[in-house]
Amino acid sequence: MKSDPLIGLVKQLGGSRRNALLNWCQNKLSCYNGVEVTNFSSSWNDGLALCALLHSYAPSCINYVQLKSANVKQNFQLAFEAAEKLGLHLGNDDVLSDLIATDRPAWQIVYGLVINIYKHFEVEPVNNNNNNNNNNNNK
């Protein structure tokens, strides 16, 4: 059985899994101009929040200050390309098309993307460090 990547976040921030992840996003993205995350749908509709979230971990992959809210397709494409460079697959062309096609992307899609980003940058590095420490202790 796979462990829930949000267990630690829920313990830390309280509330439901979705609210804990939303609070984490709000904290992570509070310093980004043009990004105000209040939900997992319309707050992500121009691609800026997704780009900002990836930029917060890998600033060299996305030049955030040059992004424009009006360039929805380019913003989402850039986010997906940057994620791939970072070893994170966000989804196929259908997911990308769904995000671009509407002002209110399905919250389940955005929520899934954000969980994958959280897991990739916050959970897996911790697990890898714990495994490395366990391996070093066994030597």
N, CA, C and O atoms as CSV, one atom per row, in Angstrom:
chain,resi,resn,atom,element,x,y,z
A,1,MET,N,N,0.828,-1.182,0.000
A,1,MET,CA,C,0.000,0.000,0.000
A,1,MET,C,C,0.877,1.252,0.000
A,1,MET,O,O,1.818,1.357,0.787
A,2,LYS,N,N,0.564,2.202,-0.889
A,2,LYS,CA,C,1.321,3.447,-0.950
A,2,LYS,C,C,0.944,4.341,0.219
A,2,LYS,O,O,-0.216,4.401,0.627
A,3,SER,N,N,1.948,5.039,0.753
A,3,SER,CA,C,1.635,5.970,1.827
A,3,SER,C,C,1.123,7.284,1.238
A,3,SER,O,O,1.444,7.639,0.104
A,4,ASP,N,N,0.342,7.979,2.008
A,4,ASP,CA,C,-0.250,9.245,1.596
A,4,ASP,C,C,0.810,10.340,1.702
A,4,ASP,O,O,1.315,10.596,2.795
A,5,PRO,N,N,1.160,10.997,0.579
A,5,PRO,CA,C,2.202,12.017,0.625
A,5,PRO,C,C,1.799,13.257,1.420
A,5,PRO,O,O,2.653,14.074,1.766
A,6,LEU,N,N,0.508,13.406,1.713
A,6,LEU,CA,C,0.039,14.606,2.409
A,6,LEU,C,C,-0.126,14.422,3.915
A,6,LEU,O,O,-0.530,15.358,4.606
A,7,ILE,N,N,0.179,13.233,4.435
A,7,ILE,CA,C,-0.016,12.973,5.866
A,7,ILE,C,C,0.758,13.974,6.718
A,7,ILE,O,O,0.201,14.552,7.650
A,8,GLY,N,N,2.013,14.180,6.415
A,8,GLY,CA,C,2.828,15.113,7.192
A,8,GLY,C,C,2.307,16.537,7.114
A,8,GLY,O,O,2.321,17.266,8.106
A,9,LEU,N,N,1.853,16.925,5.948
A,9,LEU,CA,C,1.325,18.277,5.750
A,9,LEU,C,C,0.032,18.474,6.543
A,9,LEU,O,O,-0.169,19.523,7.155
A,10,VAL,N,N,-0.833,17.479,6.534
A,10,VAL,CA,C,-2.084,17.556,7.297
A,10,VAL,C,C,-1.779,17.648,8.790
A,10,VAL,O,O,-2.420,18.419,9.504
A,11,LYS,N,N,-0.804,16.870,9.271
A,11,LYS,CA,C,-0.424,16.929,10.686
A,11,LYS,C,C,0.118,18.308,11.038
A,11,LYS,O,O,-0.157,18.836,12.115
A,12,GLN,N,N,0.886,18.884,10.127
A,12,GLN,CA,C,1.508,20.187,10.363
A,12,GLN,C,C,0.490,21.326,10.310
A,12,GLN,O,O,0.484,22.190,11.186
A,13,LEU,N,N,-0.366,21.333,9.293
A,13,LEU,CA,C,-1.263,22.463,9.063
A,13,LEU,C,C,-2.695,22.219,9.519
A,13,LEU,O,O,-3.460,23.168,9.688
A,14,GLY,N,N,-3.060,20.970,9.718
A,14,GLY,CA,C,-4.416,20.643,10.137
A,14,GLY,C,C,-5.409,20.713,8.990
A,14,GLY,O,O,-5.065,21.087,7.869
A,15,GLY,N,N,-6.637,20.348,9.290
A,15,GLY,CA,C,-7.695,20.388,8.288
A,15,GLY,C,C,-7.669,19.174,7.382
A,15,GLY,O,O,-7.024,18.165,7.669
A,16,SER,N,N,-8.388,19.300,6.283
A,16,SER,CA,C,-8.453,18.218,5.301
A,16,SER,C,C,-7.182,18.198,4.456
A,16,SER,O,O,-6.376,19.127,4.504
A,17,ARG,N,N,-7.020,17.142,3.696
A,17,ARG,CA,C,-5.872,17.035,2.788
A,17,ARG,C,C,-5.877,18.211,1.816
A,17,ARG,O,O,-4.845,18.845,1.594
A,18,ARG,N,N,-7.038,18.497,1.240
A,18,ARG,CA,C,-7.134,19.558,0.234
A,18,ARG,C,C,-6.843,20.925,0.850
A,18,ARG,O,O,-6.121,21.727,0.259
A,19,ASN,N,N,-7.397,21.197,2.031
A,19,ASN,CA,C,-7.143,22.488,2.669
A,19,ASN,C,C,-5.693,22.630,3.113
A,19,ASN,O,O,-5.124,23.718,3.028
A,20,ALA,N,N,-5.094,21.548,3.584
A,20,ALA,CA,C,-3.682,21.598,3.974
A,20,ALA,C,C,-2.812,21.912,2.759
A,20,ALA,O,O,-1.889,22.722,2.845
A,21,LEU,N,N,-3.108,21.269,1.630
A,21,LEU,CA,C,-2.330,21.528,0.415
A,21,LEU,C,C,-2.577,22.952,-0.090
A,21,LEU,O,O,-1.648,23.606,-0.564
A,22,LEU,N,N,-3.796,23.428,0.003
A,22,LEU,CA,C,-4.106,24.799,-0.400
A,22,LEU,C,C,-3.347,25.794,0.476
A,22,LEU,O,O,-2.787,26.762,-0.038
A,23,ASN,N,N,-3.321,25.569,1.788
A,23,ASN,CA,C,-2.559,26.438,2.695
A,23,ASN,C,C,-1.077,26.412,2.365
A,23,ASN,O,O,-0.414,27.449,2.396
A,24,TRP,N,N,-0.560,25.243,2.051
A,24,TRP,CA,C,0.847,25.123,1.671
A,24,TRP,C,C,1.124,25.946,0.417
A,24,TRP,O,O,2.122,26.663,0.352
A,25,CYS,N,N,0.240,25.845,-0.582
A,25,CYS,CA,C,0.392,26.629,-1.817
A,25,CYS,C,C,0.368,28.119,-1.517
A,25,CYS,O,O,1.193,28.873,-2.032
A,26,GLN,N,N,-0.568,28.542,-0.692
A,26,GLN,CA,C,-0.680,29.957,-0.356
A,26,GLN,C,C,0.594,30.461,0.303
A,26,GLN,O,O,1.069,31.549,-0.023
A,27,ASN,N,N,1.152,29.688,1.220
A,27,ASN,CA,C,2.406,30.070,1.873
A,27,ASN,C,C,3.559,30.097,0.883
A,27,ASN,O,O,4.374,31.020,0.887
A,28,LYS,N,N,3.620,29.087,0.042
A,28,LYS,CA,C,4.717,28.953,-0.919
A,28,LYS,C,C,4.698,30.071,-1.959
A,28,LYS,O,O,5.754,30.521,-2.405
A,29,LEU,N,N,3.511,30.519,-2.346
A,29,LEU,CA,C,3.383,31.456,-3.463
A,29,LEU,C,C,3.060,32.882,-3.032
A,29,LEU,O,O,2.785,33.727,-3.883
A,30,SER,N,N,3.085,33.165,-1.756
A,30,SER,CA,C,2.678,34.481,-1.261
A,30,SER,C,C,3.540,35.629,-1.782
A,30,SER,O,O,3.072,36.766,-1.844
A,31,CYS,N,N,4.765,35.359,-2.151
A,31,CYS,CA,C,5.659,36.429,-2.608
A,31,CYS,C,C,5.645,36.622,-4.126
A,31,CYS,O,O,6.413,37.434,-4.642
A,32,TYR,N,N,4.804,35.907,-4.841
A,32,TYR,CA,C,4.770,36.008,-6.306
A,32,TYR,C,C,3.696,36.994,-6.764
A,32,TYR,O,O,2.516,36.839,-6.451
A,33,ASN,N,N,4.133,38.014,-7.515
A,33,ASN,CA,C,3.200,38.981,-8.089
A,33,ASN,C,C,2.296,38.293,-9.098
A,33,ASN,O,O,2.744,37.456,-9.881
A,34,GLY,N,N,1.024,38.651,-9.073
A,34,GLY,CA,C,0.079,38.103,-10.035
A,34,GLY,C,C,-0.495,36.757,-9.658
A,34,GLY,O,O,-1.272,36.180,-10.418
A,35,VAL,N,N,-0.122,36.243,-8.483
A,35,VAL,CA,C,-0.609,34.930,-8.056
A,35,VAL,C,C,-1.337,35.077,-6.724
A,35,VAL,O,O,-0.755,35.484,-5.719
A,36,GLU,N,N,-2.604,34.741,-6.741
A,36,GLU,CA,C,-3.391,34.676,-5.511
A,36,GLU,C,C,-4.165,33.368,-5.544
A,36,GLU,O,O,-5.128,33.215,-6.296
A,37,VAL,N,N,-3.732,32.439,-4.724
A,37,VAL,CA,C,-4.324,31.106,-4.726
A,37,VAL,C,C,-5.393,31.027,-3.641
A,37,VAL,O,O,-5.100,31.106,-2.448
A,38,THR,N,N,-6.640,30.868,-4.085
A,38,THR,CA,C,-7.760,30.715,-3.154
A,38,THR,C,C,-8.490,29.393,-3.363
A,38,THR,O,O,-9.369,29.031,-2.581
A,39,ASN,N,N,-8.118,28.669,-4.433
A,39,ASN,CA,C,-8.777,27.404,-4.753
A,39,ASN,C,C,-7.882,26.607,-5.702
A,39,ASN,O,O,-6.792,27.054,-6.059
A,40,PHE,N,N,-8.343,25.446,-6.098
A,40,PHE,CA,C,-7.603,24.617,-7.056
A,40,PHE,C,C,-8.230,24.667,-8.443
A,40,PHE,O,O,-8.110,23.710,-9.209
A,41,SER,N,N,-8.889,25.754,-8.772
A,41,SER,CA,C,-9.501,25.879,-10.092
A,41,SER,C,C,-9.140,27.219,-10.726
A,41,SER,O,O,-8.105,27.333,-11.382
A,42,SER,N,N,-9.978,28.230,-10.537
A,42,SER,CA,C,-9.778,29.508,-11.225
A,42,SER,C,C,-8.483,30.208,-10.825
A,42,SER,O,O,-7.952,30.993,-11.611
A,43,SER,N,N,-7.964,29.953,-9.643
A,43,SER,CA,C,-6.695,30.562,-9.225
A,43,SER,C,C,-5.518,30.096,-10.080
A,43,SER,O,O,-4.455,30.717,-10.075
A,44,TRP,N,N,-5.711,29.014,-10.802
A,44,TRP,CA,C,-4.643,28.410,-11.594
A,44,TRP,C,C,-4.890,28.566,-13.092
A,44,TRP,O,O,-4.164,27.976,-13.892
A,45,ASN,N,N,-5.889,29.341,-13.490
A,45,ASN,CA,C,-6.366,29.345,-14.874
A,45,ASN,C,C,-5.450,30.000,-15.894
A,45,ASN,O,O,-5.640,29.797,-17.093
A,46,ASP,N,N,-4.466,30.777,-15.465
A,46,ASP,CA,C,-3.573,31.411,-16.442
A,46,ASP,C,C,-2.183,30.782,-16.471
A,46,ASP,O,O,-1.321,31.220,-17.233
A,47,GLY,N,N,-1.962,29.775,-15.659
A,47,GLY,CA,C,-0.676,29.085,-15.633
A,47,GLY,C,C,0.370,29.741,-14.754
A,47,GLY,O,O,1.421,29.150,-14.507
A,48,LEU,N,N,0.107,30.962,-14.272
A,48,LEU,CA,C,1.112,31.656,-13.465
A,48,LEU,C,C,1.380,30.952,-12.139
A,48,LEU,O,O,2.534,30.843,-11.723
A,49,ALA,N,N,0.339,30.477,-11.473
A,49,ALA,CA,C,0.540,29.799,-10.189
A,49,ALA,C,C,1.373,28.528,-10.366
A,49,ALA,O,O,2.243,28.233,-9.546
A,50,LEU,N,N,1.109,27.790,-11.422
A,50,LEU,CA,C,1.872,26.569,-11.688
A,50,LEU,C,C,3.333,26.911,-11.988
A,50,LEU,O,O,4.245,26.252,-11.487
A,51,CYS,N,N,3.548,27.936,-12.801
A,51,CYS,CA,C,4.915,28.379,-13.098
A,51,CYS,C,C,5.612,28.866,-11.827
A,51,CYS,O,O,6.781,28.554,-11.603
A,52,ALA,N,N,4.899,29.627,-10.998
A,52,ALA,CA,C,5.482,30.142,-9.762
A,52,ALA,C,C,5.864,29.005,-8.822
A,52,ALA,O,O,6.924,29.040,-8.198
A,53,LEU,N,N,5.008,28.007,-8.724
A,53,LEU,CA,C,5.291,26.878,-7.844
A,53,LEU,C,C,6.558,26.151,-8.290
A,53,LEU,O,O,7.404,25.816,-7.461
A,54,LEU,N,N,6.691,25.911,-9.568
A,54,LEU,CA,C,7.908,25.265,-10.085
A,54,LEU,C,C,9.110,26.190,-9.939
A,54,LEU,O,O,10.200,25.734,-9.592
A,55,HIS,N,N,8.926,27.484,-10.199
A,55,HIS,CA,C,10.003,28.467,-10.059
A,55,HIS,C,C,10.527,28.512,-8.622
A,55,HIS,O,O,11.719,28.722,-8.399
A,56,SER,N,N,9.637,28.315,-7.657
A,56,SER,CA,C,10.055,28.366,-6.257
A,56,SER,C,C,11.074,27.273,-5.929
A,56,SER,O,O,11.848,27.419,-4.982
A,57,TYR,N,N,11.085,26.198,-6.686
A,57,TYR,CA,C,12.045,25.114,-6.488
A,57,TYR,C,C,13.214,25.177,-7.458
A,57,TYR,O,O,14.323,24.763,-7.119
A,58,ALA,N,N,12.983,25.684,-8.646
A,58,ALA,CA,C,14.023,25.688,-9.686
A,58,ALA,C,C,13.945,26.992,-10.479
A,58,ALA,O,O,13.456,27.003,-11.609
A,59,PRO,N,N,14.422,28.087,-9.893
A,59,PRO,CA,C,14.319,29.391,-10.557
A,59,PRO,C,C,14.973,29.439,-11.934
A,59,PRO,O,O,14.555,30.224,-12.785
A,60,SER,N,N,15.976,28.627,-12.163
A,60,SER,CA,C,16.659,28.662,-13.461
A,60,SER,C,C,15.819,28.058,-14.584
A,60,SER,O,O,16.114,28.283,-15.758
A,61,CYS,N,N,14.787,27.302,-14.251
A,61,CYS,CA,C,13.951,26.657,-15.278
A,61,CYS,C,C,12.860,27.563,-15.828
A,61,CYS,O,O,12.369,27.340,-16.935
A,62,ILE,N,N,12.477,28.580,-15.067
A,62,ILE,CA,C,11.390,29.470,-15.486
A,62,ILE,C,C,11.774,30.903,-15.142
A,62,ILE,O,O,12.098,31.208,-13.994
A,63,ASN,N,N,11.737,31.777,-16.140
A,63,ASN,CA,C,11.979,33.197,-15.901
A,63,ASN,C,C,10.637,33.837,-15.550
A,63,ASN,O,O,9.946,34.375,-16.415
A,64,TYR,N,N,10.289,33.769,-14.288
A,64,TYR,CA,C,8.942,34.145,-13.861
A,64,TYR,C,C,8.611,35.608,-14.152
A,64,TYR,O,O,7.479,35.911,-14.530
A,65,VAL,N,N,9.553,36.508,-13.987
A,65,VAL,CA,C,9.254,37.942,-14.147
A,65,VAL,C,C,8.835,38.298,-15.565
A,65,VAL,O,O,8.218,39.343,-15.772
A,66,GLN,N,N,9.148,37.469,-16.537
A,66,GLN,CA,C,8.773,37.751,-17.921
A,66,GLN,C,C,7.409,37.180,-18.308
A,66,GLN,O,O,6.929,37.434,-19.413
A,67,LEU,N,N,6.783,36.420,-17.424
A,67,LEU,CA,C,5.503,35.794,-17.752
A,67,LEU,C,C,4.365,36.802,-17.681
A,67,LEU,O,O,4.378,37.724,-16.864
A,68,LYS,N,N,3.392,36.610,-18.543
A,68,LYS,CA,C,2.201,37.468,-18.596
A,68,LYS,C,C,0.956,36.604,-18.416
A,68,LYS,O,O,0.860,35.507,-18.965
A,69,SER,N,N,0.028,37.104,-17.656
A,69,SER,CA,C,-1.227,36.396,-17.396
A,69,SER,C,C,-1.999,36.095,-18.677
A,69,SER,O,O,-2.697,35.084,-18.757
A,70,ALA,N,N,-1.878,36.957,-19.668
A,70,ALA,CA,C,-2.622,36.788,-20.925
A,70,ALA,C,C,-2.093,35.639,-21.779
A,70,ALA,O,O,-2.795,35.166,-22.673
A,71,ASN,N,N,-0.873,35.183,-21.519
A,71,ASN,CA,C,-0.244,34.127,-22.321
A,71,ASN,C,C,-0.500,32.751,-21.707
A,71,ASN,O,O,0.433,32.035,-21.344
A,72,VAL,N,N,-1.760,32.403,-21.599
A,72,VAL,CA,C,-2.168,31.182,-20.901
A,72,VAL,C,C,-1.503,29.938,-21.487
A,72,VAL,O,O,-0.892,29.160,-20.756
A,73,LYS,N,N,-1.617,29.752,-22.778
A,73,LYS,CA,C,-1.075,28.547,-23.415
A,73,LYS,C,C,0.432,28.452,-23.202
A,73,LYS,O,O,0.945,27.393,-22.840
A,74,GLN,N,N,1.140,29.553,-23.424
A,74,GLN,CA,C,2.591,29.545,-23.254
A,74,GLN,C,C,2.980,29.269,-21.800
A,74,GLN,O,O,3.943,28.548,-21.540
A,75,ASN,N,N,2.234,29.840,-20.858
A,75,ASN,CA,C,2.544,29.622,-19.444
A,75,ASN,C,C,2.415,28.149,-19.062
A,75,ASN,O,O,3.296,27.587,-18.411
A,76,PHE,N,N,1.313,27.534,-19.472
A,76,PHE,CA,C,1.133,26.114,-19.146
A,76,PHE,C,C,2.160,25.238,-19.866
A,76,PHE,O,O,2.685,24.290,-19.282
A,77,GLN,N,N,2.445,25.549,-21.123
A,77,GLN,CA,C,3.457,24.773,-21.852
A,77,GLN,C,C,4.816,24.892,-21.171
A,77,GLN,O,O,5.532,23.901,-21.026
A,78,LEU,N,N,5.167,26.097,-20.757
A,78,LEU,CA,C,6.432,26.316,-20.067
A,78,LEU,C,C,6.484,25.520,-18.761
A,78,LEU,O,O,7.505,24.910,-18.444
A,79,ALA,N,N,5.396,25.529,-18.014
A,79,ALA,CA,C,5.355,24.782,-16.754
A,79,ALA,C,C,5.548,23.286,-16.992
A,79,ALA,O,O,6.309,22.634,-16.277
A,80,PHE,N,N,4.862,22.746,-17.990
A,80,PHE,CA,C,4.973,21.314,-18.285
A,80,PHE,C,C,6.388,20.972,-18.754
A,80,PHE,O,O,6.936,19.942,-18.362
A,81,GLU,N,N,6.986,21.829,-19.590
A,81,GLU,CA,C,8.356,21.593,-20.067
A,81,GLU,C,C,9.353,21.683,-18.919
A,81,GLU,O,O,10.255,20.851,-18.816
A,82,ALA,N,N,9.200,22.678,-18.060
A,82,ALA,CA,C,10.105,22.828,-16.918
A,82,ALA,C,C,9.994,21.624,-15.988
A,82,ALA,O,O,11.003,21.118,-15.496
A,83,ALA,N,N,8.779,21.172,-15.751
A,83,ALA,CA,C,8.577,20.004,-14.890
A,83,ALA,C,C,9.288,18.779,-15.462
A,83,ALA,O,O,9.936,18.032,-14.729
A,84,GLU,N,N,9.164,18.578,-16.768
A,84,GLU,CA,C,9.845,17.439,-17.416
A,84,GLU,C,C,11.353,17.523,-17.206
A,84,GLU,O,O,11.996,16.515,-16.915
A,85,LYS,N,N,11.923,18.727,-17.353
A,85,LYS,CA,C,13.367,18.909,-17.146
A,85,LYS,C,C,13.769,18.570,-15.717
A,85,LYS,O,O,14.898,18.156,-15.457
A,86,LEU,N,N,12.832,18.752,-14.801
A,86,LEU,CA,C,13.100,18.479,-13.391
A,86,LEU,C,C,12.767,17.036,-13.003
A,86,LEU,O,O,12.825,16.671,-11.828
A,87,GLY,N,N,12.416,16.220,-14.004
A,87,GLY,CA,C,12.122,14.815,-13.748
A,87,GLY,C,C,10.714,14.559,-13.257
A,87,GLY,O,O,10.446,13.542,-12.617
A,88,LEU,N,N,9.813,15.482,-13.555
A,88,LEU,CA,C,8.440,15.389,-13.073
A,88,LEU,C,C,7.482,15.447,-14.250
A,88,LEU,O,O,7.426,16.448,-14.964
A,89,HIS,N,N,6.730,14.378,-14.451
A,89,HIS,CA,C,5.762,14.333,-15.551
A,89,HIS,C,C,4.406,14.790,-15.027
A,89,HIS,O,O,3.797,14.111,-14.200
A,90,LEU,N,N,3.928,15.946,-15.509
A,90,LEU,CA,C,2.654,16.494,-15.033
A,90,LEU,C,C,1.448,15.931,-15.759
A,90,LEU,O,O,0.336,15.966,-15.231
A,91,GLY,N,N,1.648,15.420,-16.947
A,91,GLY,CA,C,0.513,14.874,-17.675
A,91,GLY,C,C,0.744,14.925,-19.167
A,91,GLY,O,O,1.772,15.413,-19.636
A,92,ASN,N,N,-0.222,14.416,-19.907
A,92,ASN,CA,C,-0.103,14.361,-21.362
A,92,ASN,C,C,-0.728,15.603,-22.001
A,92,ASN,O,O,-1.149,16.526,-21.304
A,93,ASP,N,N,-0.783,15.613,-23.321
A,93,ASP,CA,C,-1.341,16.754,-24.051
A,93,ASP,C,C,-2.809,16.989,-23.726
A,93,ASP,O,O,-3.275,18.127,-23.776
A,94,ASP,N,N,-3.544,15.931,-23.393
A,94,ASP,CA,C,-4.955,16.094,-23.031
A,94,ASP,C,C,-5.105,16.912,-21.747
A,94,ASP,O,O,-5.981,17.772,-21.653
A,95,VAL,N,N,-4.257,16.645,-20.770
A,95,VAL,CA,C,-4.290,17.407,-19.519
A,95,VAL,C,C,-3.956,18.863,-19.805
A,95,VAL,O,O,-4.628,19.774,-19.322
A,96,LEU,N,N,-2.915,19.069,-20.594
A,96,LEU,CA,C,-2.510,20.424,-20.963
A,96,LEU,C,C,-3.645,21.147,-21.680
A,96,LEU,O,O,-3.934,22.303,-21.369
A,97,SER,N,N,-4.282,20.489,-22.623
A,97,SER,CA,C,-5.404,21.084,-23.363
A,97,SER,C,C,-6.568,21.424,-22.440
A,97,SER,O,O,-7.191,22.476,-22.585
A,98,ASP,N,N,-6.862,20.537,-21.494
A,98,ASP,CA,C,-7.947,20.796,-20.545
A,98,ASP,C,C,-7.666,22.037,-19.698
A,98,ASP,O,O,-8.576,22.817,-19.419
A,99,LEU,N,N,-6.427,22.218,-19.294
A,99,LEU,CA,C,-6.066,23.381,-18.489
A,99,LEU,C,C,-6.191,24.677,-19.280
A,99,LEU,O,O,-6.644,25.695,-18.757
A,100,ILE,N,N,-5.789,24.628,-20.533
A,100,ILE,CA,C,-5.776,25.816,-21.385
A,100,ILE,C,C,-7.184,26.213,-21.828
A,100,ILE,O,O,-7.452,27.394,-22.048
A,101,ALA,N,N,-8.070,25.253,-21.959
A,101,ALA,CA,C,-9.369,25.461,-22.615
A,101,ALA,C,C,-10.401,26.223,-21.789
A,101,ALA,O,O,-11.423,26.633,-22.339
A,102,THR,N,N,-10.179,26.424,-20.511
A,102,THR,CA,C,-11.239,26.985,-19.672
A,102,THR,C,C,-10.704,27.963,-18.631
A,102,THR,O,O,-9.540,27.897,-18.237
A,103,ASP,N,N,-11.568,28.863,-18.196
A,103,ASP,CA,C,-11.211,29.785,-17.114
A,103,ASP,C,C,-11.316,29.125,-15.742
A,103,ASP,O,O,-10.805,29.642,-14.749
A,104,ARG,N,N,-11.981,27.983,-15.704
A,104,ARG,CA,C,-12.132,27.256,-14.451
A,104,ARG,C,C,-11.731,25.792,-14.649
A,104,ARG,O,O,-12.588,24.921,-14.791
A,105,PRO,N,N,-10.420,25.531,-14.657
A,105,PRO,CA,C,-9.986,24.142,-14.829
A,105,PRO,C,C,-10.588,23.261,-13.727
A,105,PRO,O,O,-10.845,23.723,-12.616
A,106,ALA,N,N,-10.802,22.015,-14.052
A,106,ALA,CA,C,-11.333,21.071,-13.056
A,106,ALA,C,C,-10.387,21.027,-11.855
A,106,ALA,O,O,-9.185,20.804,-12.006
A,107,TRP,N,N,-10.940,21.240,-10.676
A,107,TRP,CA,C,-10.089,21.295,-9.492
A,107,TRP,C,C,-9.342,19.986,-9.276
A,107,TRP,O,O,-8.237,19.984,-8.733
A,108,GLN,N,N,-9.941,18.867,-9.699
A,108,GLN,CA,C,-9.295,17.569,-9.507
A,108,GLN,C,C,-7.998,17.478,-10.310
A,108,GLN,O,O,-7.027,16.869,-9.861
A,109,ILE,N,N,-7.986,18.082,-11.494
A,109,ILE,CA,C,-6.776,18.065,-12.322
A,109,ILE,C,C,-5.684,18.896,-11.660
A,109,ILE,O,O,-4.554,18.434,-11.499
A,110,VAL,N,N,-6.025,20.118,-11.278
A,110,VAL,CA,C,-5.038,21.005,-10.649
A,110,VAL,C,C,-4.552,20.407,-9.338
A,110,VAL,O,O,-3.353,20.415,-9.060
A,111,TYR,N,N,-5.456,19.897,-8.543
A,111,TYR,CA,C,-5.112,19.276,-7.264
A,111,TYR,C,C,-4.120,18.133,-7.480
A,111,TYR,O,O,-3.142,18.006,-6.742
A,112,GLY,N,N,-4.372,17.310,-8.484
A,112,GLY,CA,C,-3.460,16.210,-8.805
A,112,GLY,C,C,-2.081,16.698,-9.215
A,112,GLY,O,O,-1.071,16.120,-8.813
A,113,LEU,N,N,-2.031,17.760,-10.012
A,113,LEU,CA,C,-0.742,18.329,-10.420
A,113,LEU,C,C,0.030,18.826,-9.206
A,113,LEU,O,O,1.225,18.563,-9.068
A,114,VAL,N,N,-0.658,19.542,-8.334
A,114,VAL,CA,C,0.002,20.118,-7.161
A,114,VAL,C,C,0.466,19.023,-6.204
A,114,VAL,O,O,1.545,19.131,-5.623
A,115,ILE,N,N,-0.334,17.973,-6.034
A,115,ILE,CA,C,0.114,16.841,-5.205
A,115,ILE,C,C,1.402,16.255,-5.779
A,115,ILE,O,O,2.337,15.969,-5.031
A,116,ASN,N,N,1.460,16.076,-7.086
A,116,ASN,CA,C,2.669,15.521,-7.709
A,116,ASN,C,C,3.873,16.421,-7.487
A,116,ASN,O,O,4.971,15.932,-7.220
A,117,ILE,N,N,3.684,17.722,-7.594
A,117,ILE,CA,C,4.784,18.662,-7.355
A,117,ILE,C,C,5.208,18.602,-5.893
A,117,ILE,O,O,6.400,18.535,-5.593
A,118,TYR,N,N,4.244,18.624,-4.990
A,118,TYR,CA,C,4.547,18.543,-3.560
A,118,TYR,C,C,5.318,17.261,-3.243
A,118,TYR,O,O,6.339,17.289,-2.555
A,119,LYS,N,N,4.822,16.161,-3.745
A,119,LYS,CA,C,5.470,14.868,-3.493
A,119,LYS,C,C,6.897,14.856,-4.043
A,119,LYS,O,O,7.822,14.392,-3.376
A,120,HIS,N,N,7.068,15.369,-5.264
A,120,HIS,CA,C,8.373,15.350,-5.923
A,120,HIS,C,C,9.415,16.172,-5.154
A,120,HIS,O,O,10.556,15.739,-4.996
A,121,PHE,N,N,9.022,17.350,-4.680
A,121,PHE,CA,C,9.992,18.252,-4.062
A,121,PHE,C,C,10.025,18.199,-2.541
A,121,PHE,O,O,11.052,18.516,-1.941
A,122,GLU,N,N,8.935,17.809,-1.911
A,122,GLU,CA,C,8.875,17.849,-0.452
A,122,GLU,C,C,8.947,16.469,0.202
A,122,GLU,O,O,9.542,16.326,1.270
A,123,VAL,N,N,8.353,15.458,-0.419
A,123,VAL,CA,C,8.281,14.135,0.204
A,123,VAL,C,C,9.421,13.240,-0.255
A,123,VAL,O,O,10.110,12.648,0.575
A,124,GLU,N,N,9.629,13.133,-1.559
A,124,GLU,CA,C,10.652,12.213,-2.072
A,124,GLU,C,C,12.064,12.576,-1.622
A,124,GLU,O,O,12.829,11.670,-1.289
A,125,PRO,N,N,12.455,13.867,-1.596
A,125,PRO,CA,C,13.803,14.169,-1.093
A,125,PRO,C,C,13.989,13.753,0.363
A,125,PRO,O,O,15.066,13.286,0.735
A,126,VAL,N,N,12.966,13.911,1.186
A,126,VAL,CA,C,13.034,13.495,2.586
A,126,VAL,C,C,13.178,11.985,2.668
A,126,VAL,O,O,14.005,11.477,3.426
A,127,ASN,N,N,12.376,11.263,1.890
A,127,ASN,CA,C,12.475,9.799,1.879
A,127,ASN,C,C,13.835,9.348,1.389
A,127,ASN,O,O,14.404,8.402,1.935
A,128,ASN,N,N,14.373,10.011,0.362
A,128,ASN,CA,C,15.695,9.649,-0.147
A,128,ASN,C,C,16.767,9.905,0.897
A,128,ASN,O,O,17.684,9.097,1.046
A,129,ASN,N,N,16.671,11.014,1.627
A,129,ASN,CA,C,17.639,11.297,2.682
A,129,ASN,C,C,17.539,10.270,3.798
A,129,ASN,O,O,18.561,9.832,4.326
A,130,ASN,N,N,16.329,9.880,4.165
A,130,ASN,CA,C,16.159,8.857,5.196
A,130,ASN,C,C,16.745,7.533,4.746
A,130,ASN,O,O,17.381,6.837,5.538
A,131,ASN,N,N,16.542,7.172,3.484
A,131,ASN,CA,C,17.114,5.931,2.958
A,131,ASN,C,C,18.628,5.998,2.953
A,131,ASN,O,O,19.290,5.018,3.295
A,132,ASN,N,N,19.193,7.148,2.570
A,132,ASN,CA,C,20.646,7.304,2.568
A,132,ASN,C,C,21.194,7.202,3.982
A,132,ASN,O,O,22.227,6.569,4.199
A,133,ASN,N,N,20.518,7.817,4.950
A,133,ASN,CA,C,20.962,7.733,6.337
A,133,ASN,C,C,20.887,6.301,6.844
A,133,ASN,O,O,21.789,5.851,7.550
A,134,ASN,N,N,19.834,5.581,6.497
A,134,ASN,CA,C,19.716,4.182,6.905
A,134,ASN,C,C,20.811,3.343,6.272
A,134,ASN,O,O,21.373,2.461,6.922
A,135,ASN,N,N,21.121,3.612,5.002
A,135,ASN,CA,C,22.185,2.873,4.329
A,135,ASN,C,C,23.529,3.165,4.970
A,135,ASN,O,O,24.349,2.260,5.125
A,136,ASN,N,N,23.769,4.426,5.347
A,136,ASN,CA,C,25.031,4.784,5.988
A,136,ASN,C,C,25.143,4.152,7.369
A,136,ASN,O,O,26.236,3.777,7.793
A,137,ASN,N,N,24.026,4.032,8.070
A,137,ASN,CA,C,24.044,3.423,9.397
A,137,ASN,C,C,24.296,1.926,9.330
A,137,ASN,O,O,24.753,1.332,10.307
A,138,ASN,N,N,24.007,1.311,8.197
A,138,ASN,CA,C,24.185,-0.131,8.049
A,138,ASN,C,C,25.590,-0.497,7.604
A,138,ASN,O,O,25.896,-1.681,7.461
A,139,LYS,N,N,26.441,0.475,7.385
A,139,LYS,CA,C,27.802,0.194,6.897
A,139,LYS,C,C,28.733,-0.134,8.023
A,139,LYS,O,O,29.914,-0.395,7.792
